[in-house]
Amino acid sequence: MNRQLRTLALPTALTAALVLTSGCGTQQDGGAAEAPITDTSAVTVEPAGTGTDTEPEAAEDPAEDRGEEAGEAAPEALDIPTIAQTASWTETGDLVDVYDDVAVFTRGEDVATIVVGRAADGTQVWQRPMVVPEDLAEATDVRAMAVKGHRTVRLAWTGTPAGSSTSLLVVAVVDPATGEDLATSTTEVPAGTYASEPASLDQLWLGNDVTPTGLLMVIDDDATTAVDDPYDDSDRKGTHRVTEDLWINHVDGTIQVVGADGPVGEGGTCAPMDEPGTLPFVPSVHADRSSTMLSGDLIDLVDGSVTCYEAVEGVDGWAASVRDDGLQALLALEGDYSDWDQMTGVALVRDGEVAISGPAGHEIVSFLGDGMILLRTAPSGSWEDGYVYAAHPLG
């Protein structure tokens, strides 16, 4: 399939800083699934107030406490925030992805799924059930799923209408900030075909329990769909598909963003940290949607530039998320990454200076706005039993 490279007009900075005050961040239980609503429009919730208008007391001068002589310069404090031990809010649903300062989750499974958007302060700003579309109202084999897209959430339903010899794929492209449909479409697919899993940020694998299809469905931002040739990386060792026409070559430390018209930018060469085959097939894209990380190296998807991060002394993890002001979040480990008990905290790094804080036994998901970091843990010690997501304030 020949397509022109779609313009990546992505924001290059995260949203405005979230101001945390003593009244924000009360514990909210997001674990229980709420009863499905019949109105399919987004439900907007007013943000909670700060809960205080008391003026803070003036801080005492630390130089006076130490009895330092006038004019003696105190050591400059590191500009590294700390991660609160206690989460402001938690969510036991499945994460779709983080978009700027909204995290999108699903609760329930398949057609019983409810999709919700939660702001950085924990407010549920929208929710919507996976209501079966009218085109599939008479189908008995409907399947539904919500997947992250490049800049939007994608909802997909598949099923075979009564008396039809073909199945239908119904797609909704959803605004992650409001939960509202930006575009919808309906496409005929082979009988018994269903959306099985994402292949990239704008492609879905199509499965079939009777006859293997090996097909990819491309979903554009306007919900236009088209069947793509199966993805073949046999001649691109280390390639990671971002979208149908944007991918990353990563071999022996050499990293290059490639578009439909060829290389994007000059790329870069970083110290190899992982074998290419161990990297995720669908890379995790930062909340601002303009960059991603592979093996701890920051890759700008707009200009193709690569920032290499060296290992940090005293931290056996790697860069998992980087804020646009240069603040890195690394996982602090003691031994085997597969053992949750070995995750001793989160290292925040700026200009080579390190501060480890936050709870042990948590993985890094993403910065959430400027005032939160989203972590996840497996209370049972195994990811197979599900994750708990926790938003911790930065201060």
Disulfide bonds with the S-S distance in Angstrom:
Cys270-Cys308 1.82
